[in-house]
Amino acid sequence: MIRRELLVGLAAATAGLGLPGLVKAQPVPNSVTAANANTLGVISGGLDGTYTRFAADLAAVLDGVDGLRILPIIGKGSLQNISDLLYLRGIDLAIVQSDVLTAASQQKVFAGIEQQVQYVAKLYDEEVHVFAGPGIERLDQLAGKLVSMDNRSSGTAMTATLLFSLLGIAIQPVYDATVDATEKLRRGDIAAMVRVTGKPARFTTPLPEGARLLPVPLSDPLLETYLPASFSAADYPDQVPAGQTVDTIAVGAVLAAYNHQNVERRDRLMRFSRALALKYDTFLRPPRHPKWRDVNLAATVPGWTKFGSQPPRPQAQPSRRFRNPEVTGG
């Protein structure tokens, strides 16, 4: 009898007849649209990388500001992040290296990318390190030699490939993680290794004795994409003689946005930009990543267009394939 009464009661509730003490769930109108109306996806870097920490900080600080919700997403390198920004649902922002536009244009992988991808903010700089073994003093001496440049899909590989191409130096690229490349440099299996990271770089395996930092010549083609930088003995006492400096270039980390022409999506990114400026001081305090102190929201990025600096183009056909504006917030 008890079981029968329970079943009757559940049937009544399901039919919408209601029971004392029970509240009938009401449908939320336009719930999909409402859930996505203020959401922005930010694709970043590897699990333990600085890019990922920055994306997490953006979510921690900006969630709720002007109704925004920020979704940090793990990424797979600058070129893949740009592809995801262009084509993947739910991605509105990406943290990438500033030379990704030049690399993408050179490789002809994305048509019209300069108009589709713009920057919200320059973040911080990462210096290009070229560590060479004994007997090599100049970059051009690496022609025809084995040079390690991290994993094939890494930002370091992208930058190193572009660097040697712009300088006209035909090296033999080797794709090894830093710890493996350091050991190969020690054994003399490779002539040099490239790292793109903020100075001073830290190594799990110490650099071999006699390794030196090679100067990068500051040519006009390089300075169209990169910033001048240098190393001192304070940065690397074993590789740079006291009182001297070694010239190099720096590549910026950039917070990039898709240049939406859709009014609602563009407005969402504009609100994000305003919220970032409004809460900028919060990013400078613990527990946020220390690199936020290097961020200058007024800084420009060579070769890039600032998001919001130009009026949107009249919208014709949707330029982002595979997107459903009724389903995704990207």
C-alpha positions as CSV (number, residue, x, y, z in Angstrom):
1,M,0.0,0.0,0.0
2,I,2.8,2.4,0.9
3,R,4.7,1.7,-2.3
4,R,1.5,2.2,-4.3
5,E,0.9,5.6,-2.7
6,L,4.4,6.7,-3.4
7,L,4.2,5.7,-7.1
8,V,0.9,7.6,-7.4
9,G,2.5,10.6,-5.8
10,L,5.5,10.6,-8.1
11,A,3.2,10.2,-11.1
12,A,1.2,13.2,-10.0
13,A,4.3,15.3,-9.5
14,T,5.6,14.3,-13.0
15,A,2.3,15.2,-14.5
16,G,2.5,18.6,-13.0
17,L,-0.3,18.0,-10.4
18,G,2.0,18.9,-7.5
19,L,2.1,17.5,-4.0
20,P,2.3,19.4,-0.7
21,G,5.8,20.4,0.1
22,L,7.1,20.0,-3.5
23,V,7.9,22.8,-5.9
24,K,7.4,22.3,-9.5
25,A,10.5,23.2,-11.6
26,Q,9.8,26.1,-13.9
27,P,11.5,26.2,-17.3
28,V,14.0,29.1,-17.7
29,P,13.2,31.0,-20.9
30,N,16.1,31.4,-23.4
31,S,18.5,29.6,-20.9
32,V,21.1,28.7,-23.6
33,T,21.2,32.2,-24.9
34,A,21.4,33.7,-21.3
35,A,24.1,31.3,-20.3
36,N,26.3,32.3,-23.2
37,A,25.5,36.0,-23.4
38,N,28.4,37.0,-21.1
39,T,30.8,34.1,-21.4
40,L,34.3,34.4,-23.0
41,G,36.7,31.5,-23.6
42,V,40.4,32.2,-23.2
43,I,42.8,29.6,-24.7
44,S,46.2,29.6,-23.1
45,G,49.2,27.3,-22.9
46,G,50.4,24.1,-21.3
47,L,49.2,22.9,-17.9
48,D,52.1,24.4,-15.9
49,G,52.9,27.3,-18.1
50,T,52.7,31.1,-17.5
51,Y,50.1,31.5,-20.1
52,T,47.7,29.2,-18.2
53,R,48.4,31.0,-15.0
54,F,47.5,34.3,-16.7
55,A,44.2,32.8,-18.1
56,A,43.3,31.5,-14.6
57,D,44.1,35.0,-13.1
58,L,41.8,36.6,-15.7
59,A,39.0,34.3,-14.6
60,A,39.6,34.8,-10.9
61,V,39.6,38.6,-11.1
62,L,37.1,39.4,-13.9
63,D,34.4,36.9,-13.3
64,G,31.3,38.9,-12.4
65,V,32.6,42.2,-13.5
66,D,29.9,43.7,-15.8
67,G,28.3,40.3,-15.7
68,L,31.2,38.6,-17.5
69,R,32.2,34.9,-17.0
70,I,35.7,33.9,-18.1
71,L,36.5,30.3,-19.1
72,P,40.3,29.4,-19.1
73,I,41.2,26.6,-21.5
74,I,44.5,24.7,-21.9
75,G,46.2,25.3,-25.3
76,K,48.8,23.6,-27.5
77,G,51.0,26.4,-28.8
78,S,50.6,29.8,-30.5
79,L,49.8,28.6,-34.0
80,Q,47.2,26.1,-32.7
81,N,45.8,28.8,-30.4
82,I,45.3,31.1,-33.4
83,S,43.6,28.2,-35.3
84,D,41.3,27.6,-32.4
85,L,40.6,31.3,-32.1
86,L,39.5,31.4,-35.7
87,Y,37.5,28.2,-35.9
88,L,36.8,26.5,-32.6
89,R,33.5,27.2,-30.9
90,G,33.6,29.0,-27.6
91,I,37.1,30.6,-28.1
92,D,37.1,34.4,-28.1
93,L,40.5,35.2,-26.7
94,A,43.9,33.5,-27.0
95,I,47.3,34.1,-25.3
96,V,50.0,33.8,-28.0
97,Q,53.5,34.9,-28.9
98,S,53.5,38.2,-30.8
99,D,55.4,36.8,-33.8
100,V,52.6,34.3,-34.5
101,L,51.0,36.6,-37.1
102,T,54.3,36.9,-39.0
103,A,54.8,33.1,-38.9
104,A,51.2,32.4,-40.0
105,S,51.5,34.9,-42.9
106,Q,54.9,33.4,-44.0
107,Q,53.5,29.9,-43.9
108,K,50.2,31.0,-45.6
109,V,48.1,28.9,-43.2
110,F,45.4,31.5,-42.5
111,A,44.1,33.9,-45.2
112,G,43.6,37.5,-44.1
113,I,44.6,36.8,-40.5
114,E,45.8,40.4,-39.9
115,Q,42.2,41.6,-40.2
116,Q,40.6,38.7,-38.2
117,V,43.0,38.6,-35.2
118,Q,43.8,41.7,-33.1
119,Y,45.3,42.3,-29.7
120,V,43.6,43.4,-26.5
121,A,46.8,43.8,-24.5
122,K,50.5,43.3,-24.7
123,L,51.5,41.1,-21.7
124,Y,55.2,40.6,-21.1
125,D,58.4,39.9,-23.0
126,E,60.3,36.7,-23.4
127,E,63.9,36.8,-24.6
128,V,65.3,34.6,-27.4
129,H,68.3,32.6,-26.1
130,V,70.7,30.8,-28.4
131,F,73.1,28.8,-26.4
132,A,76.0,27.4,-28.4
133,G,78.8,24.9,-27.7
134,P,82.5,25.7,-27.7
135,G,84.0,27.1,-31.0
136,I,80.9,28.9,-32.2
137,E,80.8,32.7,-31.7
138,R,78.3,33.9,-34.3
139,L,74.8,32.9,-35.4
140,D,75.9,32.5,-39.0
141,Q,78.4,29.8,-37.9
142,L,75.4,27.6,-37.3
143,A,74.6,27.2,-41.0
144,G,74.3,23.6,-41.9
145,K,74.6,22.5,-38.2
146,L,72.1,20.8,-35.9
147,V,70.2,23.3,-33.7
148,S,67.6,22.2,-31.2
149,M,64.4,24.3,-30.8
150,D,62.2,22.5,-28.3
151,N,59.2,20.5,-29.4
152,R,57.9,20.9,-32.9
153,S,54.6,22.5,-31.9
154,S,56.2,24.9,-29.3
155,G,56.4,28.7,-29.5
156,T,60.2,28.4,-29.4
157,A,60.2,26.3,-32.5
158,M,58.0,28.8,-34.3
159,T,60.2,31.7,-33.3
160,A,63.5,29.9,-34.0
161,T,62.3,28.9,-37.5
162,L,61.2,32.4,-38.3
163,L,64.4,33.9,-36.8
164,F,66.8,31.8,-38.9
165,S,64.6,32.3,-42.0
166,L,64.7,36.1,-41.7
167,L,68.4,36.0,-41.2
168,G,68.9,33.6,-44.2
169,I,70.7,31.0,-42.1
170,A,69.9,27.4,-43.2
171,I,70.3,25.3,-40.0
172,Q,69.3,21.7,-39.5
173,P,66.4,21.8,-36.9
174,V,66.2,19.3,-34.1
175,Y,63.0,19.0,-32.0
176,D,63.9,18.1,-28.4
177,A,62.6,19.2,-25.0
178,T,65.0,21.5,-23.2
179,V,66.3,18.9,-20.8
180,D,67.2,16.6,-23.7
181,A,68.7,19.4,-25.7
182,T,70.9,20.4,-22.8
183,E,72.3,17.0,-22.6
184,K,72.9,16.8,-26.3
185,L,74.7,20.1,-26.2
186,R,76.9,18.7,-23.4
187,R,77.8,15.7,-25.5
188,G,78.4,17.7,-28.6
189,D,75.5,16.1,-30.5
190,I,74.1,19.5,-31.5
191,A,75.8,22.8,-32.1
192,A,73.3,25.0,-30.3
193,M,69.9,25.1,-28.6
194,V,67.2,27.8,-28.7
195,R,65.0,28.8,-25.8
196,V,62.3,31.5,-25.7
197,T,61.7,32.4,-22.1
198,G,62.0,35.3,-19.7
199,K,65.6,35.9,-18.5
200,P,67.2,34.4,-16.6
201,A,66.3,31.0,-17.9
202,R,66.4,28.1,-15.4
203,F,67.7,24.7,-16.4
204,T,66.9,21.3,-14.7
205,T,70.2,20.1,-16.2
206,P,73.0,22.7,-16.0
207,L,74.5,24.1,-19.2
208,P,77.8,22.4,-20.3
209,E,81.0,24.2,-19.5
210,G,82.1,26.5,-22.3
211,A,78.5,27.1,-23.5
212,R,77.9,30.7,-24.6
213,L,75.1,33.0,-25.5
214,L,75.2,34.0,-29.2
215,P,74.4,37.6,-30.1
216,V,71.4,38.0,-32.4
217,P,72.0,40.8,-35.0
218,L,69.3,43.5,-34.8
219,S,68.5,43.7,-38.5
220,D,65.6,45.7,-39.8
221,P,63.6,42.6,-40.9
222,L,63.8,41.3,-37.3
223,L,62.8,44.6,-35.7
224,E,59.6,44.7,-37.8
225,T,58.4,41.8,-35.6
226,Y,60.6,41.8,-32.5
227,L,61.9,44.1,-29.8
228,P,65.6,44.7,-29.1
229,A,66.8,43.1,-25.8
230,S,70.1,42.1,-24.2
231,F,71.7,39.8,-21.6
232,S,74.3,40.8,-19.0
233,A,76.6,39.1,-16.6
234,A,73.9,39.7,-13.9
235,D,71.6,37.5,-16.0
236,Y,74.1,34.8,-16.9
237,P,77.5,35.1,-15.1
238,D,78.9,32.0,-16.7
239,Q,78.0,32.9,-20.3
240,V,78.4,36.7,-20.4
241,P,81.7,38.3,-19.4
242,A,81.5,41.0,-16.7
243,G,80.9,44.5,-18.0
244,Q,79.6,43.2,-21.4
245,T,76.2,42.6,-22.9
246,V,74.9,40.3,-25.6
247,D,72.3,41.6,-28.0
248,T,69.2,39.6,-28.7
249,I,65.5,40.0,-29.5
250,A,62.4,39.6,-27.4
251,V,59.0,38.3,-28.4
252,G,56.0,39.5,-26.5
253,A,53.2,37.5,-25.1
254,V,49.9,38.9,-26.4
255,L,46.3,38.6,-25.4
256,A,44.6,38.3,-28.8
257,A,41.0,38.5,-29.7
258,Y,38.9,37.5,-32.7
259,N,37.8,40.7,-34.5
260,H,34.1,40.1,-34.2
261,Q,31.8,42.0,-36.5
262,N,28.7,40.6,-34.8
263,V,27.4,43.4,-32.5
264,E,26.7,41.3,-29.4
265,R,30.0,39.4,-29.5
266,R,32.0,42.6,-30.2
267,D,30.3,44.3,-27.3
268,R,31.2,41.4,-25.0
269,L,34.9,41.8,-25.9
270,M,34.7,45.6,-25.5
271,R,33.3,45.0,-22.0
272,F,36.1,42.6,-21.3
273,S,38.7,45.2,-22.4
274,R,37.1,47.8,-20.0
275,A,37.0,45.3,-17.2
276,L,40.7,44.5,-17.6
277,A,41.6,48.1,-17.4
278,L,39.3,48.7,-14.4
279,K,40.7,45.8,-12.4
280,Y,44.4,46.2,-13.6
281,D,45.7,47.0,-10.1
282,T,44.2,43.8,-8.7
283,F,46.5,41.8,-11.1
284,L,49.6,43.4,-9.5
285,R,48.9,41.9,-6.1
286,P,49.4,38.4,-4.7
287,P,48.3,35.7,-5.4
288,R,48.4,36.8,-9.1
289,H,51.4,35.8,-11.2
290,P,54.4,38.2,-10.7
291,K,54.7,38.7,-14.5
292,W,51.5,40.9,-14.4
293,R,53.9,43.6,-13.1
294,D,55.5,43.7,-16.6
295,V,52.1,44.3,-18.3
296,N,51.5,47.8,-19.8
297,L,48.0,48.1,-21.1
298,A,49.1,51.1,-23.2
299,A,51.9,49.2,-25.0
300,T,51.7,48.6,-28.7
301,V,52.6,45.4,-30.5
302,P,54.5,45.7,-33.8
303,G,52.6,44.3,-36.8
304,W,49.3,44.0,-34.8
305,T,46.1,46.2,-34.7
306,K,44.6,47.1,-31.4
307,F,41.1,45.6,-30.9
308,G,38.5,48.4,-30.8
309,S,40.8,51.0,-32.4
310,Q,38.9,50.9,-35.7
311,P,35.2,50.9,-36.3
312,P,33.8,47.5,-37.2
313,R,33.3,46.7,-40.8
314,P,29.8,46.3,-42.2
315,Q,28.8,42.7,-41.5
316,A,28.2,40.6,-44.6
317,Q,28.7,36.9,-44.6
318,P,29.9,35.3,-41.4
319,S,33.7,35.0,-41.5
320,R,34.0,32.3,-38.9
321,R,33.0,28.9,-40.1
322,F,31.6,26.1,-37.9
323,R,30.1,28.6,-35.5
324,N,26.5,28.5,-34.3
325,P,25.6,31.8,-32.6
326,E,22.6,30.3,-31.0
327,V,24.6,27.6,-29.2
328,T,28.0,29.0,-28.4
329,G,29.2,32.1,-26.7
330,G,32.3,32.2,-28.9
